[in-house]
């Protein structure tokens, strides 16, 4: 049987995870978070980082127990039950299926701010058509090109932070280090938690490194460490970047919250820097959307191939292109919802699926280690009960802090999943088919 070569080190896996998270998104959603938190974006990222760290600890423990692809779906299925595993996978599917929509919507908002004469729906449709065609044809961007595009993102982000710090200390005469971006007289914890619920969007994909298990040296050690490092480094990056941007723009007033970073870029760097920033953001959003749509279509294909979704529709590859055309087109059709949604609702809606999966993974630690493996002692109580419970509580709190419309949409998605599970299992009498995440 053919096997992938184990060539990836901890550093390489960690870099993959950071890149997957698209770091420049901290600028893309800054205005939305500033509006939601009342000007305390760094505090929202601190809260989100703490919550994600507890969840990352649970992911790391489960990755050590089950060093295979499948992430939340596999962990919950094997440790609790196949039916709950399906619901975890259903929550992950929400992320995968609707993530391209949010990515393209953010990109379209910034392009519309730069070219206001072009309606935003035109940019949304342009993103959808181009990326769908590329994914159908099956063109893959070379690793070197991906690396260069990622380098461009980091350079733009570093320049943005540097100019923000220079503007804050020079033009605004602000001290370089201050508590003001974290806490002001108008500080309200419910607002910060509402912002944290949105900020978790920036962390989506920290668990994606589990797909590299078969290519990693000592995966039982490396993958759990990488998951924690990605969460810590990503959280630090988001907190530092948002701190300096908030320092340079303490107000929550924007012409458009969806494209606020463009306004700030012009203030701190002038027209030329606005153009550079826009190029960096759009390149990041385009490549991220391309990858997200490809990943979503592959998941739909895997579900169709294994009988979790209708095989005739989703379980086939194009004879001409060798790609899951039906799944790719469905992702493009779903993304048309961006024509009727704003960025806040779309990102919050996606986070609902993430929080559902995260909550079940935290529970799976308790079921696997404390109940099934019967790990005992003070250390085990903390690692396998208290920490997962803290992660579970944090995830449920963040879920409850989401935009109300997003909660209703998320509950609707969950209800559809429950109905589908009921019929697929003959009234819950049978176990759902098991998904396999090997290369198709």
TITIVO-347549 format. One record per residue (C-alpha): residue number from 1; chain; z, x, y. Coordinates in pm, whole numbers, m for minus. Each point is the difference from the previous one (the first is absolute). Example, Ala and Ser with C-alpha at 12.3 -4.5 7.8 and 13.67 -1.06 7.14 Angstrom:
+-----+------+--------+--------+--------+
| pos | unit |      z |      x |      y |
+-----+------+--------+--------+--------+
|   1 |    A |    780 |   1230 |   m450 |
|   2 |    A |    m66 |    137 |    344 |
+-----+------+--------+--------+--------+
// end
This chain:
+-----+------+--------+--------+--------+
| pos | unit |      z |      x |      y |
+-----+------+--------+--------+--------+
|   1 |    A |      0 |      0 |      0 |
|   2 |    A |    m94 |    137 |    344 |
|   3 |    A |    290 |     86 |    223 |
|   4 |    A |     32 |     96 |    365 |
|   5 |    A |    108 |    356 |     74 |
|   6 |    A |    349 |     53 |    141 |
|   7 |    A |    m81 |    201 |    312 |
|   8 |    A |    199 |   m167 |    279 |
|   9 |    A |    320 |    153 |    137 |
|  10 |    A |    283 |   m172 |    188 |
|  11 |    A |   m155 |    104 |    334 |
|  12 |    A |   m343 |   m134 |    m90 |
|  13 |    A |    139 |   m333 |   m122 |
|  14 |    A |    218 |    m36 |    310 |
|  15 |    A |   m295 |     72 |    230 |
|  16 |    A |   m204 |   m264 |   m183 |
|  17 |    A |    277 |   m256 |     54 |
|  18 |    A |     34 |     79 |    372 |
|  19 |    A |   m375 |    m20 |     45 |
|  20 |    A |    m12 |   m333 |   m188 |
|  21 |    A |    246 |   m146 |    251 |
|  22 |    A |   m243 |     76 |    290 |
|  23 |    A |    254 |    155 |    246 |
|  24 |    A |   m194 |    m98 |    312 |
|  25 |    A |     87 |   m364 |    m72 |
|  26 |    A |    329 |     62 |    185 |
|  27 |    A |   m211 |     m5 |    318 |
|  28 |    A |   m219 |   m288 |   m115 |
|  29 |    A |    296 |   m238 |    m33 |
|  30 |    A |    219 |    139 |    280 |
|  31 |    A |    m61 |   m284 |    248 |
|  32 |    A |     76 |   m267 |   m259 |
|  33 |    A |    329 |    170 |    m90 |
|  34 |    A |     93 |     55 |    365 |
|  35 |    A |    m56 |   m369 |     66 |
|  36 |    A |    195 |   m105 |   m311 |
|  37 |    A |    299 |    231 |     62 |
|  38 |    A |     27 |    m28 |    377 |
|  39 |    A |    m85 |    368 |     46 |
|  40 |    A |    195 |    156 |   m288 |
|  41 |    A |   m281 |    111 |   m231 |
|  42 |    A |    178 |    318 |   m125 |
|  43 |    A |    301 |   m212 |   m103 |
|  44 |    A |   m231 |   m223 |   m202 |
|  45 |    A |   m137 |    304 |   m179 |
|  46 |    A |    352 |    130 |    m67 |
|  47 |    A |     96 |   m333 |   m159 |
|  48 |    A |   m326 |    m12 |   m197 |
|  49 |    A |     44 |    360 |   m117 |
|  50 |    A |    352 |    m65 |   m129 |
|  51 |    A |   m112 |   m312 |   m185 |
|  52 |    A |   m305 |    175 |   m144 |
|  53 |    A |    211 |    300 |   m107 |
|  54 |    A |    218 |   m216 |   m225 |
|  55 |    A |   m311 |   m161 |   m145 |
|  56 |    A |   m163 |    342 |    m41 |
|  57 |    A |    305 |    112 |   m198 |
|  58 |    A |    m59 |   m291 |   m236 |
|  59 |    A |   m370 |     83 |    m30 |
|  60 |    A |     90 |    362 |    m74 |
|  61 |    A |    241 |   m102 |   m276 |
|  62 |    A |   m254 |   m233 |   m158 |
|  63 |    A |   m279 |    258 |     29 |
|  64 |    A |    222 |    237 |   m196 |
|  65 |    A |     63 |   m263 |   m266 |
|  66 |    A |   m366 |   m113 |    m20 |
|  67 |    A |   m231 |    282 |    116 |
|  68 |    A |   m315 |   m210 |    m21 |
|  69 |    A |   m226 |   m173 |    251 |
|  70 |    A |     68 |   m361 |     91 |
|  71 |    A |    296 |     51 |    231 |
|  72 |    A |    201 |   m319 |     71 |
|  73 |    A |   m192 |   m206 |   m257 |
|  74 |    A |     75 |    246 |   m282 |
|  75 |    A |    362 |     62 |     97 |
|  76 |    A |     94 |   m369 |     20 |
|  77 |    A |   m201 |    m99 |   m308 |
|  78 |    A |    158 |    266 |   m221 |
|  79 |    A |    357 |    m25 |    132 |
|  80 |    A |     52 |   m372 |     73 |
|  81 |    A |   m276 |   m223 |   m139 |
|  82 |    A |   m381 |    m28 |    m19 |
|  83 |    A |     10 |   m323 |    205 |
|  84 |    A |    193 |    158 |    288 |
|  85 |    A |   m227 |    300 |    m39 |
|  86 |    A |   m294 |   m230 |     66 |
|  87 |    A |    169 |   m128 |    318 |
|  88 |    A |     61 |    359 |    113 |
|  89 |    A |   m369 |     67 |    m61 |
|  90 |    A |    m85 |   m321 |    185 |
|  91 |    A |    196 |    127 |    300 |
|  92 |    A |   m179 |    337 |    m19 |
|  93 |    A |   m332 |   m186 |    m23 |
|  94 |    A |     81 |   m170 |    332 |
|  95 |    A |     39 |    348 |    154 |
|  96 |    A |   m321 |    132 |   m149 |
|  97 |    A |   m209 |   m310 |     64 |
|  98 |    A |    101 |    m57 |    362 |
|  99 |    A |     61 |    360 |    112 |
| 100 |    A |   m367 |     60 |     91 |
| 101 |    A |     15 |   m310 |    222 |
| 102 |    A |    293 |    140 |    201 |
| 103 |    A |   m155 |    347 |     22 |
| 104 |    A |   m329 |   m132 |    133 |
| 105 |    A |    177 |   m240 |    237 |
| 106 |    A |    194 |    286 |    159 |
| 107 |    A |   m318 |    206 |     36 |
| 108 |    A |   m187 |   m297 |    147 |
| 109 |    A |    279 |    m64 |    255 |
| 110 |    A |    m30 |    356 |    132 |
| 111 |    A |   m380 |     m7 |     10 |
| 112 |    A |     15 |   m330 |    189 |
| 113 |    A |    238 |    156 |    255 |
| 114 |    A |   m249 |    285 |     51 |
| 115 |    A |   m306 |   m228 |      7 |
| 116 |    A |    128 |   m336 |    129 |
| 117 |    A |   m352 |   m143 |     33 |
| 118 |    A |    m35 |      9 |   m377 |
| 119 |    A |    203 |   m283 |   m161 |
| 120 |    A |    267 |    118 |   m242 |
| 121 |    A |   m142 |   m206 |   m291 |
| 122 |    A |   m320 |    206 |     25 |
| 123 |    A |    200 |    319 |    m67 |
| 124 |    A |    185 |   m165 |   m289 |
| 125 |    A |   m328 |   m109 |   m161 |
| 126 |    A |   m149 |    346 |     56 |
| 127 |    A |    291 |    166 |   m181 |
| 128 |    A |    m22 |   m248 |   m288 |
| 129 |    A |   m378 |     26 |    m50 |
| 130 |    A |    m22 |    381 |     18 |
| 131 |    A |    297 |     75 |   m226 |
| 132 |    A |   m101 |   m270 |   m250 |
| 133 |    A |   m352 |    140 |    m29 |
| 134 |    A |    129 |    357 |    m40 |
| 135 |    A |    245 |   m102 |   m271 |
| 136 |    A |   m264 |   m202 |   m186 |
| 137 |    A |   m243 |    292 |     m1 |
| 138 |    A |    287 |    217 |   m120 |
| 139 |    A |    m32 |    290 |    242 |
| 140 |    A |    307 |    221 |     m2 |
| 141 |    A |     97 |    216 |    293 |
| 142 |    A |     56 |    358 |   m113 |
| 143 |    A |    355 |    131 |    m10 |
| 144 |    A |    m81 |    259 |    265 |
| 145 |    A |   m123 |   m271 |    238 |
| 146 |    A |    313 |   m208 |    m67 |
| 147 |    A |    206 |    310 |     78 |
| 148 |    A |   m180 |     53 |    330 |
| 149 |    A |     46 |   m364 |     97 |
| 150 |    A |    370 |     24 |    m83 |
| 151 |    A |     25 |    318 |    209 |
| 152 |    A |   m162 |   m186 |    291 |
| 153 |    A |    264 |   m273 |    m27 |
| 154 |    A |    285 |    251 |      6 |
| 155 |    A |   m150 |    184 |    297 |
| 156 |    A |    m42 |   m323 |    199 |
| 157 |    A |    354 |   m109 |    m90 |
| 158 |    A |    143 |    341 |     97 |
| 159 |    A |   m193 |     m3 |    329 |
| 160 |    A |    121 |   m353 |     75 |
| 161 |    A |    365 |     95 |    m62 |
| 162 |    A |    m34 |    321 |    204 |
| 163 |    A |   m158 |   m177 |    298 |
| 164 |    A |    258 |   m280 |    m21 |
| 165 |    A |    284 |    255 |     12 |
| 166 |    A |   m165 |    183 |    292 |
| 167 |    A |    m54 |   m324 |    193 |
| 168 |    A |    354 |   m125 |    m61 |
| 169 |    A |    167 |    323 |    112 |
| 170 |    A |   m245 |     70 |    284 |
| 171 |    A |   m126 |   m323 |    157 |
| 172 |    A |    297 |   m219 |    m95 |
| 173 |    A |    261 |    277 |     35 |
| 174 |    A |    161 |   m109 |   m328 |
| 175 |    A |    219 |    236 |   m206 |
| 176 |    A |   m177 |    117 |   m314 |
| 177 |    A |    282 |   m130 |   m217 |
| 178 |    A |    149 |   m341 |     76 |
| 179 |    A |    144 |   m302 |   m177 |
| 180 |    A |   m198 |   m235 |    224 |
| 181 |    A |   m297 |    m42 |   m241 |
| 182 |    A |    248 |    m99 |   m274 |
| 183 |    A |    247 |   m209 |    194 |
| 184 |    A |     m8 |   m182 |    334 |
| 185 |    A |    210 |   m271 |    161 |
| 186 |    A |   m242 |   m261 |   m137 |
| 187 |    A |     43 |    132 |   m358 |
| 188 |    A |     19 |   m281 |   m256 |
| 189 |    A |     41 |     71 |   m372 |
| 190 |    A |   m199 |   m308 |   m115 |
| 191 |    A |   m295 |    118 |    211 |
| 192 |    A |     25 |    351 |   m140 |
| 193 |    A |      9 |   m132 |   m357 |
| 194 |    A |   m299 |   m221 |     76 |
| 195 |    A |   m178 |    312 |    122 |
| 196 |    A |    117 |    196 |   m305 |
| 197 |    A |   m155 |   m265 |   m224 |
| 198 |    A |   m334 |     69 |    169 |
| 199 |    A |     59 |    378 |     12 |
| 200 |    A |     20 |      8 |   m380 |
| 201 |    A |   m377 |    m53 |      8 |
| 202 |    A |    m25 |    371 |     92 |
| 203 |    A |    173 |     93 |   m328 |
| 204 |    A |   m233 |   m192 |   m230 |
| 205 |    A |   m140 |    239 |   m258 |
| 206 |    A |    301 |    231 |    m37 |
| 207 |    A |     m3 |    m91 |   m369 |
| 208 |    A |   m376 |     57 |    m38 |
| 209 |    A |     65 |    349 |   m137 |
| 210 |    A |    100 |   m161 |   m331 |
| 211 |    A |   m375 |    m28 |    m66 |
| 212 |    A |    m14 |    383 |    m14 |
| 213 |    A |    241 |     25 |   m293 |
| 214 |    A |   m258 |    131 |   m247 |
| 215 |    A |   m116 |    270 |    243 |
| 216 |    A |    342 |    131 |    104 |
| 217 |    A |    210 |    287 |   m134 |
| 218 |    A |    324 |   m130 |   m156 |
| 219 |    A |    m53 |   m358 |    120 |
| 220 |    A |    352 |   m115 |    m96 |
| 221 |    A |    136 |    243 |    260 |
| 222 |    A |   m285 |     33 |    247 |
| 223 |    A |    m92 |   m366 |     58 |
| 224 |    A |    359 |   m118 |     78 |
| 225 |    A |     51 |    294 |    237 |
| 226 |    A |   m333 |    m67 |    168 |
| 227 |    A |     85 |   m369 |     54 |
| 228 |    A |    325 |     94 |    175 |
| 229 |    A |   m163 |    278 |    205 |
| 230 |    A |   m282 |   m229 |    113 |
| 231 |    A |    249 |   m264 |    113 |
| 232 |    A |    219 |    253 |    184 |
| 233 |    A |   m287 |    188 |    164 |
| 234 |    A |   m188 |   m319 |     85 |
| 235 |    A |    313 |   m156 |    151 |
| 236 |    A |     72 |    315 |    204 |
| 237 |    A |   m360 |      8 |    123 |
| 238 |    A |      6 |   m366 |    106 |
| 239 |    A |    340 |     30 |    172 |
| 240 |    A |    m93 |    314 |    195 |
| 241 |    A |   m342 |   m130 |    104 |
| 242 |    A |    131 |   m341 |    108 |
| 243 |    A |    292 |    166 |    184 |
| 244 |    A |   m225 |    204 |    230 |
| 245 |    A |   m247 |   m285 |     55 |
| 246 |    A |    290 |   m235 |     84 |
| 247 |    A |    138 |    268 |    235 |
| 248 |    A |   m334 |     17 |    181 |
| 249 |    A |    m38 |   m380 |     13 |
| 250 |    A |    347 |   m163 |      6 |
| 251 |    A |   m146 |   m334 |    111 |
| 252 |    A |   m112 |   m273 |   m240 |
| 253 |    A |   m273 |   m117 |    236 |
| 254 |    A |   m356 |     50 |   m129 |
| 255 |    A |   m335 |   m156 |     77 |
| 256 |    A |    m24 |    m51 |   m376 |
| 257 |    A |    277 |     89 |   m246 |
| 258 |    A |   m258 |     33 |   m278 |
| 259 |    A |   m166 |    295 |    177 |
| 260 |    A |    290 |    133 |    207 |
| 261 |    A |    m43 |    362 |   m109 |
| 262 |    A |   m335 |     16 |    184 |
| 263 |    A |    175 |    m94 |    326 |
| 264 |    A |    268 |    263 |    m59 |
| 265 |    A |   m265 |    259 |    m94 |
| 266 |    A |   m175 |    m54 |    333 |
| 267 |    A |    328 |     30 |    190 |
| 268 |    A |    108 |    325 |   m164 |
| 269 |    A |   m339 |    167 |    m52 |
| 270 |    A |   m270 |   m167 |    208 |
| 271 |    A |   m337 |   m145 |    m99 |
| 272 |    A |   m113 |    294 |   m214 |
| 273 |    A |    313 |    m13 |   m215 |
| 274 |    A |    m39 |   m376 |    m40 |
| 275 |    A |   m341 |     65 |   m156 |
| 276 |    A |    138 |    269 |   m231 |
| 277 |    A |    288 |   m225 |   m102 |
| 278 |    A |   m233 |   m291 |    m68 |
| 279 |    A |   m226 |    220 |   m217 |
| 280 |    A |    300 |    125 |   m199 |
| 281 |    A |    141 |   m350 |    m49 |
| 282 |    A |   m331 |   m161 |    m97 |
| 283 |    A |    m85 |    282 |   m242 |
| 284 |    A |    345 |    m42 |   m155 |
| 285 |    A |    m34 |   m377 |    m24 |
| 286 |    A |   m353 |     17 |   m140 |
| 287 |    A |     79 |    249 |   m275 |
| 288 |    A |    327 |   m177 |    m76 |
| 289 |    A |   m175 |   m337 |    m21 |
| 290 |    A |   m270 |    146 |   m223 |
| 291 |    A |    261 |    137 |   m241 |
| 292 |    A |    212 |   m317 |     15 |
| 293 |    A |   m296 |   m222 |    m87 |
| 294 |    A |   m101 |    233 |   m285 |
| 295 |    A |    357 |     m2 |   m133 |
| 296 |    A |     31 |   m377 |     30 |
| 297 |    A |   m330 |    m58 |   m182 |
| 298 |    A |    105 |    240 |   m277 |
| 299 |    A |    328 |   m189 |    m46 |
| 300 |    A |   m187 |   m331 |    m17 |
| 301 |    A |   m239 |    153 |   m254 |
| 302 |    A |    290 |    129 |   m211 |
| 303 |    A |    159 |   m346 |      8 |
| 304 |    A |   m331 |   m161 |   m100 |
| 305 |    A |    m70 |    256 |   m274 |
| 306 |    A |    345 |    m60 |   m154 |
| 307 |    A |    m22 |   m379 |     24 |
| 308 |    A |    263 |    m44 |    272 |
| 309 |    A |   m277 |   m139 |    224 |
| 310 |    A |   m322 |   m172 |   m121 |
| 311 |    A |   m198 |    271 |   m181 |
| 312 |    A |   m344 |   m146 |     76 |
| 313 |    A |     56 |     32 |    373 |
| 314 |    A |    221 |    306 |     40 |
| 315 |    A |    m36 |    195 |   m324 |
| 316 |    A |   m359 |    115 |     40 |
| 317 |    A |   m165 |    300 |    163 |
| 318 |    A |   m341 |     m5 |    164 |
| 319 |    A |   m264 |    142 |   m236 |
| 320 |    A |   m181 |    155 |    296 |
| 321 |    A |    290 |    147 |    197 |
| 322 |    A |    279 |     22 |   m257 |
| 323 |    A |    245 |   m163 |    243 |
| 324 |    A |    196 |   m330 |    m15 |
| 325 |    A |   m230 |   m181 |    243 |
| 326 |    A |    167 |   m343 |    m33 |
| 327 |    A |    342 |    146 |     78 |
| 328 |    A |   m133 |    201 |    295 |
| 329 |    A |   m171 |   m306 |    148 |
| 330 |    A |    317 |   m207 |    m48 |
| 331 |    A |    197 |    261 |    199 |
| 332 |    A |   m258 |    m30 |    276 |
| 333 |    A |     21 |   m379 |     m2 |
| 334 |    A |    382 |      8 |     12 |
| 335 |    A |    m23 |    237 |    297 |
| 336 |    A |   m182 |   m273 |    194 |
| 337 |    A |    347 |   m149 |     54 |
| 338 |    A |     35 |    271 |    264 |
| 339 |    A |   m222 |   m219 |    219 |
| 340 |    A |    288 |   m251 |     18 |
| 341 |    A |    304 |    231 |    m12 |
| 342 |    A |    175 |    240 |    232 |
| 343 |    A |    129 |    344 |    m96 |
| 344 |    A |    367 |   m104 |    m12 |
| 345 |    A |    m56 |   m284 |   m246 |
| 346 |    A |   m240 |    197 |   m220 |
| 347 |    A |    226 |    303 |    m36 |
| 348 |    A |    307 |   m220 |    m54 |
| 349 |    A |   m183 |   m204 |   m264 |
| 350 |    A |    m86 |    319 |   m190 |
| 351 |    A |    360 |    120 |     28 |
| 352 |    A |    119 |   m318 |   m172 |
| 353 |    A |   m178 |    111 |   m318 |
| 354 |    A |    139 |    350 |     38 |
| 355 |    A |    358 |   m124 |     42 |
| 356 |    A |    m39 |   m223 |   m305 |
| 357 |    A |   m112 |    295 |   m213 |
| 358 |    A |    261 |    232 |    154 |
| 359 |    A |    280 |   m250 |    m75 |
| 360 |    A |   m103 |    m28 |   m364 |
| 361 |    A |    m21 |    380 |    m38 |
| 362 |    A |    356 |     32 |    132 |
| 363 |    A |    107 |   m258 |   m259 |
| 364 |    A |   m186 |    186 |   m274 |
| 365 |    A |    221 |    307 |     53 |
| 366 |    A |    309 |   m207 |    m76 |
| 367 |    A |   m160 |   m162 |   m304 |
| 368 |    A |   m139 |    323 |   m145 |
| 369 |    A |    280 |    250 |     61 |
| 370 |    A |    320 |   m208 |     29 |
| 371 |    A |    m77 |   m284 |   m242 |
| 372 |    A |   m252 |    135 |   m254 |
| 373 |    A |     96 |    371 |     m2 |
| 374 |    A |    369 |    m80 |     63 |
| 375 |    A |     48 |    291 |    241 |
| 376 |    A |    364 |      4 |    110 |
| 377 |    A |    235 |    191 |    229 |
| 378 |    A |     50 |     26 |    376 |
| 379 |    A |   m326 |    189 |     54 |
| 380 |    A |   m196 |   m251 |   m207 |
| 381 |    A |    164 |   m292 |    181 |
| 382 |    A |   m116 |    141 |    334 |
| 383 |    A |   m348 |    109 |   m113 |
| 384 |    A |    m90 |   m292 |   m225 |
| 385 |    A |    187 |   m293 |    159 |
| 386 |    A |    120 |     55 |    357 |
| 387 |    A |   m307 |    180 |    140 |
| 388 |    A |   m251 |   m243 |   m158 |
| 389 |    A |    208 |   m295 |    127 |
| 390 |    A |     m4 |    150 |    351 |
| 391 |    A |   m377 |     37 |    m29 |
| 392 |    A |    m31 |   m358 |   m124 |
| 393 |    A |    212 |   m137 |    285 |
| 394 |    A |   m194 |    204 |    256 |
| 395 |    A |   m334 |   m122 |   m135 |
| 396 |    A |    110 |   m365 |     m4 |
| 397 |    A |    140 |     34 |    354 |
| 398 |    A |   m326 |    149 |    122 |
| 399 |    A |   m195 |   m273 |   m179 |
| 400 |    A |    209 |   m265 |    176 |
| 401 |    A |    m66 |    178 |    334 |
| 402 |    A |   m378 |    m33 |    m32 |
| 403 |    A |   m213 |   m219 |    223 |
| 404 |    A |     60 |   m364 |   m102 |
| 405 |    A |   m368 |    m72 |    m61 |
| 406 |    A |    m18 |    312 |   m219 |
| 407 |    A |    298 |   m125 |   m203 |
| 408 |    A |   m167 |   m336 |    m56 |
| 409 |    A |   m327 |    167 |    m99 |
| 410 |    A |    190 |    239 |   m230 |
| 411 |    A |    189 |   m284 |   m167 |
| 412 |    A |   m331 |   m179 |    m46 |
| 413 |    A |   m142 |    311 |   m168 |
| 414 |    A |    308 |     20 |   m226 |
| 415 |    A |    m34 |   m370 |    m88 |
| 416 |    A |   m365 |     52 |    m99 |
| 417 |    A |    111 |    291 |   m220 |
| 418 |    A |    267 |   m210 |   m169 |
| 419 |    A |   m245 |   m284 |    m70 |
| 420 |    A |   m259 |    246 |   m134 |
| 421 |    A |    267 |    166 |   m219 |
| 422 |    A |    105 |   m342 |   m133 |
| 423 |    A |   m354 |    m89 |   m112 |
| 424 |    A |    m85 |    351 |   m124 |
| 425 |    A |    304 |      4 |   m228 |
| 426 |    A |    m29 |   m359 |   m125 |
| 427 |    A |    302 |   m125 |    191 |
| 428 |    A |    179 |    339 |    m23 |
| 429 |    A |     m4 |    m18 |   m383 |
| 430 |    A |   m219 |    313 |    m33 |
| 431 |    A |     19 |    341 |    162 |
| 432 |    A |   m268 |     79 |    260 |
| 433 |    A |   m268 |    255 |    m98 |
| 434 |    A |     95 |    361 |     67 |
| 435 |    A |   m197 |    196 |    258 |
| 436 |    A |   m117 |    354 |    m74 |
| 437 |    A |    m55 |    241 |    285 |
| 438 |    A |   m215 |    257 |   m177 |
| 439 |    A |   m330 |    102 |    159 |
| 440 |    A |   m260 |   m272 |    m43 |
+-----+------+--------+--------+--------+
// end
